[in-house]
Amino acid sequence: MTSQPAESTQSDEQKIRALINAWGEASEAGDLTAQMQLMTEDVVFLTSGSAPMRRKQFAEAFSAMVAIAHLTCRSNVQEITISGDLALCWNLLEVSFTPVEGGETRKHAGNVLTALRRGPDGQWRIWRDANLLTLA
């Protein structure tokens, strides 16, 4: 395990928190282009009861979802651990889905464990994401 100076780790933690916030903002805005910039080319999303989603499948599913629902997201980062160019983020997440055409809002909440990679450009991106949200 590589040890980093405290200020470097702090800066990386701030970058990861900013990425988590940017992801939520892009989700709420329905901005798939912004989301794609926040993930690696070989990203994998794991959700309960579904097959793993790669980048293309995520884009298709997100586009279909934002066509029928508006999202609101609230993240509460519990822990960030950084080791070299890899990081883990444990996050408590709440996502509400409100149908575009009206109707009752559905709220999902739960734990998310995200593995992030720092690219050659110094930017952190989502590499693996295990989403354990359930209907709340």
Backbone bond lengths (Angstrom), bond angles and torsions (degrees), N, CA, C in turn:
res aa  C-N    CA-C-N  psi(-1)  N-CA   C-N-CA  omega(-1)  CA-C   N-CA-C  phi
1 M - - - 1.448 - - 1.518 108.67 -
2 T 1.310 116.23 128.69 1.453 122.01 -178.61 1.522 109.88 -86.17
3 S 1.308 115.51 132.55 1.461 120.02 177.37 1.520 108.73 -95.77
4 Q 1.318 116.76 138.15 1.454 121.66 178.94 1.521 109.23 -115.95
5 P 1.329 116.68 152.96 1.465 118.92 174.66 1.521 110.25 -57.79
6 A 1.326 116.49 149.18 1.466 121.61 -177.06 1.523 111.68 -55.41
7 E 1.342 118.37 -41.51 1.465 119.40 -177.67 1.525 111.50 -68.71
8 S 1.343 118.33 -33.49 1.459 121.40 176.76 1.519 110.15 -66.97
9 T 1.341 117.24 -45.57 1.450 121.51 178.42 1.520 110.04 -62.08
10 Q 1.323 117.70 -42.91 1.462 121.52 179.02 1.517 110.28 -59.92
11 S 1.325 116.92 -45.17 1.450 121.01 179.77 1.526 110.74 -62.78
12 D 1.336 117.33 -42.19 1.460 120.90 177.65 1.524 110.97 -64.44
13 E 1.322 117.26 -40.79 1.462 119.88 177.86 1.527 110.16 -62.00
14 Q 1.313 117.01 -41.68 1.466 120.34 177.92 1.526 110.63 -63.08
15 K 1.322 117.56 -40.14 1.472 121.45 178.50 1.528 110.57 -63.65
16 I 1.326 116.89 -40.20 1.464 120.35 179.98 1.522 110.45 -68.45
17 R 1.323 117.58 -42.35 1.468 120.41 176.11 1.539 110.51 -60.80
18 A 1.326 116.58 -39.87 1.471 120.56 177.67 1.529 110.57 -64.61
19 L 1.327 117.47 -37.88 1.465 121.00 177.29 1.518 110.38 -63.98
20 I 1.330 117.63 -44.39 1.473 121.56 179.01 1.536 109.59 -60.16
21 N 1.326 116.89 -43.60 1.475 120.73 177.87 1.525 111.24 -64.76
22 A 1.334 116.96 -43.23 1.467 120.69 179.79 1.528 110.66 -63.62
23 W 1.338 117.03 -37.00 1.465 120.63 178.11 1.534 109.68 -62.14
24 G 1.323 116.81 -46.54 1.463 120.46 179.34 1.520 111.91 -61.80
25 E 1.339 116.78 -42.52 1.461 120.95 179.16 1.527 110.89 -64.12
26 A 1.332 116.70 -42.51 1.468 120.60 179.02 1.528 110.65 -65.79
27 S 1.334 116.28 -37.72 1.471 120.46 178.32 1.522 110.09 -62.51
28 E 1.324 116.24 -47.71 1.463 120.40 -179.27 1.525 111.95 -64.13
29 A 1.334 116.41 -33.82 1.462 121.02 -178.84 1.528 112.24 -82.53
30 G 1.346 116.32 -8.57 1.462 119.43 -176.02 1.517 111.85 69.56
31 D 1.338 116.72 26.76 1.464 123.27 -173.31 1.531 111.26 -93.35
32 L 1.322 115.73 85.90 1.462 121.41 -179.33 1.523 111.31 -64.24
33 T 1.319 118.14 -36.22 1.469 121.28 179.99 1.527 110.38 -59.52
34 A 1.318 116.89 -44.86 1.469 120.52 178.42 1.524 110.63 -63.87
35 Q 1.332 117.17 -41.99 1.460 120.06 179.11 1.521 111.48 -61.19
36 M 1.330 117.03 -42.99 1.465 120.75 -177.77 1.530 111.24 -60.83
37 Q 1.327 117.13 -30.89 1.464 121.10 178.60 1.521 112.06 -73.64
38 L 1.330 116.84 -15.74 1.465 121.68 -177.48 1.526 112.56 -97.66
39 M 1.334 117.31 4.74 1.466 120.90 -179.53 1.519 110.51 -127.83
40 T 1.342 114.81 154.00 1.456 120.27 177.17 1.523 110.20 -74.25
41 E 1.299 116.55 164.18 1.468 121.45 177.90 1.530 111.15 -64.17
42 D 1.346 117.30 -30.92 1.467 121.36 -177.26 1.531 112.76 -104.06
43 V 1.323 116.93 28.06 1.461 122.70 -178.71 1.534 110.99 -58.46
44 V 1.334 115.58 148.73 1.471 121.77 173.69 1.528 107.31 -135.29
45 F 1.347 115.49 129.68 1.457 122.51 176.47 1.524 108.11 -108.50
46 L 1.328 116.16 129.16 1.461 122.56 178.90 1.516 108.72 -113.78
47 T 1.335 116.17 125.64 1.455 121.23 176.91 1.519 108.70 -132.49
48 S 1.305 116.13 151.45 1.456 121.91 -178.33 1.530 110.79 -62.09
49 G 1.321 115.46 130.28 1.453 120.62 174.88 1.515 116.03 78.49
50 S 1.321 117.71 5.20 1.470 120.94 -179.44 1.521 109.90 -128.33
51 A 1.316 115.71 155.92 1.465 120.52 174.99 1.528 109.01 -68.37
52 P 1.327 117.73 151.82 1.463 119.70 175.72 1.530 110.66 -55.26
53 M 1.328 116.24 141.31 1.464 121.83 179.46 1.518 109.64 -109.12
54 R 1.286 115.08 130.50 1.461 121.47 172.01 1.526 107.53 -91.31
55 R 1.288 116.03 -177.07 1.466 123.21 -176.29 1.537 112.65 -53.59
56 K 1.326 116.58 -50.55 1.463 121.14 -177.24 1.528 111.04 -63.00
57 Q 1.337 117.41 -44.41 1.466 120.68 -179.58 1.526 110.92 -66.23
58 F 1.341 116.74 -37.90 1.457 119.69 176.58 1.522 110.06 -60.43
59 A 1.335 116.73 -47.44 1.465 121.14 -178.26 1.527 110.69 -59.35
60 E 1.316 116.65 -42.83 1.465 120.55 179.59 1.531 111.16 -65.07
61 A 1.335 116.61 -45.77 1.470 120.73 -178.36 1.529 110.99 -66.31
62 F 1.340 117.59 -42.30 1.462 120.81 -179.41 1.533 110.28 -64.95
63 S 1.328 116.51 -44.10 1.469 120.34 179.92 1.527 110.97 -60.82
64 A 1.326 116.77 -42.69 1.469 120.69 178.68 1.527 110.94 -65.02
65 M 1.322 117.02 -39.01 1.464 121.24 -177.73 1.520 112.00 -69.40
66 V 1.342 117.74 -45.51 1.472 119.01 -177.79 1.527 112.09 -70.72
67 A 1.323 117.06 -15.01 1.461 119.67 175.37 1.528 111.20 -72.51
68 I 1.343 117.04 -22.08 1.467 119.96 -176.80 1.527 114.18 -118.06
69 A 1.347 118.26 -12.19 1.465 119.97 -177.12 1.524 111.62 -145.64
70 H 1.326 114.82 150.22 1.462 122.39 172.99 1.527 107.38 -100.62
71 L 1.317 116.68 137.00 1.465 121.41 -178.87 1.519 111.73 -104.64
72 T 1.321 115.43 146.78 1.461 121.55 162.96 1.516 105.79 -127.22
73 C 1.326 116.08 138.58 1.465 121.71 -175.04 1.522 110.32 -126.71
74 R 1.320 114.77 142.54 1.466 120.72 173.65 1.520 107.96 -137.15
75 S 1.329 115.97 120.30 1.460 122.27 -179.06 1.518 110.31 -108.77
76 N 1.312 114.83 145.13 1.453 121.27 174.98 1.529 107.18 -136.15
77 V 1.343 115.63 91.90 1.458 121.10 -177.65 1.529 109.61 -64.29
78 Q 1.322 115.12 127.42 1.462 121.64 -179.07 1.524 112.16 -97.12
79 E 1.335 115.42 -34.63 1.463 118.86 -173.91 1.518 109.69 -161.95
80 I 1.323 115.68 140.25 1.462 122.23 171.85 1.521 106.90 -130.69
81 T 1.329 115.72 126.30 1.458 121.90 177.24 1.519 107.77 -122.16
82 I 1.324 116.42 128.77 1.455 121.81 -176.10 1.520 109.16 -120.40
83 S 1.334 116.09 133.25 1.458 122.11 175.66 1.529 107.44 -140.19
84 G 1.311 116.18 103.77 1.461 120.44 -178.49 1.521 110.72 63.51
85 D 1.337 115.99 -124.25 1.465 121.46 -178.11 1.519 112.65 -97.71
86 L 1.332 117.26 13.70 1.466 122.53 176.04 1.520 109.28 -120.02
87 A 1.321 115.61 146.16 1.466 120.36 177.05 1.523 108.64 -144.82
88 L 1.327 115.08 152.27 1.461 122.47 173.84 1.519 108.38 -119.04
89 C 1.312 115.51 138.89 1.464 121.47 177.62 1.514 108.58 -130.36
90 W 1.336 115.64 121.47 1.463 122.22 173.61 1.517 105.86 -99.64
91 N 1.324 115.59 128.46 1.448 121.71 -172.02 1.528 109.55 -137.70
92 L 1.317 116.83 136.34 1.465 121.00 168.61 1.515 106.37 -92.53
93 L 1.323 116.12 123.57 1.455 121.05 -172.50 1.514 111.01 -123.80
94 E 1.322 115.31 138.90 1.463 122.40 171.63 1.520 107.43 -123.39
95 V 1.323 116.03 128.61 1.462 121.68 177.79 1.523 107.83 -128.81
96 S 1.320 115.81 128.32 1.462 121.12 176.15 1.511 108.76 -110.24
97 F 1.330 115.63 136.62 1.456 123.40 179.60 1.527 108.44 -113.96
98 T 1.317 116.94 118.32 1.456 121.94 177.78 1.529 107.81 -114.12
99 P 1.335 117.56 121.33 1.468 119.69 -179.88 1.524 111.66 -56.84
100 V 1.328 116.44 135.02 1.462 122.32 179.73 1.522 110.48 -59.06
101 E 1.315 116.57 -37.93 1.465 120.71 -177.36 1.527 113.08 -87.61
102 G 1.326 116.65 11.65 1.453 121.02 179.67 1.518 111.00 95.81
103 G 1.298 114.84 160.95 1.453 120.51 -178.46 1.510 110.86 129.82
104 E 1.299 114.84 -177.40 1.459 121.49 -174.90 1.529 111.78 -76.20
105 T 1.320 116.01 137.58 1.460 122.39 176.62 1.524 109.33 -77.65
106 R 1.331 115.55 134.61 1.470 121.28 175.13 1.520 108.24 -106.92
107 K 1.326 115.83 131.50 1.458 121.18 -179.26 1.526 109.06 -110.12
108 H 1.324 115.14 132.30 1.459 122.23 175.02 1.524 107.27 -119.53
109 A 1.321 116.28 144.20 1.457 120.34 -179.61 1.518 109.93 -149.08
110 G 1.327 115.48 155.14 1.453 119.78 176.24 1.517 111.59 160.34
111 N 1.321 113.83 -168.58 1.456 122.28 -177.89 1.518 110.90 -89.53
112 V 1.319 114.98 146.60 1.454 122.50 174.44 1.528 106.73 -132.26
113 L 1.319 116.33 132.82 1.462 121.41 173.96 1.521 107.01 -116.78
114 T 1.320 115.74 118.32 1.452 121.67 -175.95 1.521 109.91 -117.75
115 A 1.331 115.47 130.02 1.465 121.61 172.03 1.522 106.65 -99.67
116 L 1.319 115.42 132.27 1.461 121.08 -178.25 1.519 109.60 -121.13
117 R 1.323 115.49 150.21 1.459 121.74 175.61 1.520 108.98 -121.48
118 R 1.337 114.65 140.72 1.462 119.61 173.55 1.524 107.04 -89.86
119 G 1.331 116.57 126.00 1.457 121.56 -179.51 1.510 111.84 -82.69
120 P 1.330 116.22 172.32 1.466 121.14 177.80 1.524 112.77 -57.97
121 D 1.352 116.39 -22.49 1.472 121.02 178.34 1.524 112.63 -84.07
122 G 1.352 116.85 1.51 1.465 121.08 179.16 1.512 114.07 85.82
123 Q 1.337 117.94 -3.34 1.461 122.08 -178.14 1.526 111.14 -88.59
124 W 1.323 115.58 138.54 1.452 121.57 174.45 1.524 108.96 -83.30
125 R 1.342 115.59 140.57 1.463 121.19 177.48 1.522 109.54 -139.44
126 I 1.310 116.01 153.47 1.467 121.54 177.43 1.523 108.59 -69.47
127 W 1.334 116.05 128.70 1.454 122.62 -179.08 1.532 110.72 -111.34
128 R 1.319 116.72 -44.65 1.463 123.54 176.38 1.525 107.01 -138.69
129 D 1.336 115.90 143.38 1.463 119.66 -177.85 1.522 108.52 -143.73
130 A 1.322 115.91 118.55 1.474 121.90 177.36 1.518 107.74 -108.20
131 N 1.321 115.21 110.30 1.453 123.28 -172.30 1.529 108.57 -106.80
132 L 1.334 117.01 115.80 1.460 122.26 -177.04 1.533 112.24 -110.32
133 L 1.326 116.11 36.82 1.471 119.73 -179.85 1.521 110.32 -72.70
134 T 1.328 114.54 142.01 1.461 121.44 174.13 1.528 108.15 -132.17
135 L 1.312 116.59 164.08 1.448 121.07 178.48 1.524 109.37 -59.89
136 A 1.320 116.33 128.78 1.472 120.09 -176.62 1.521 110.41 -104.59
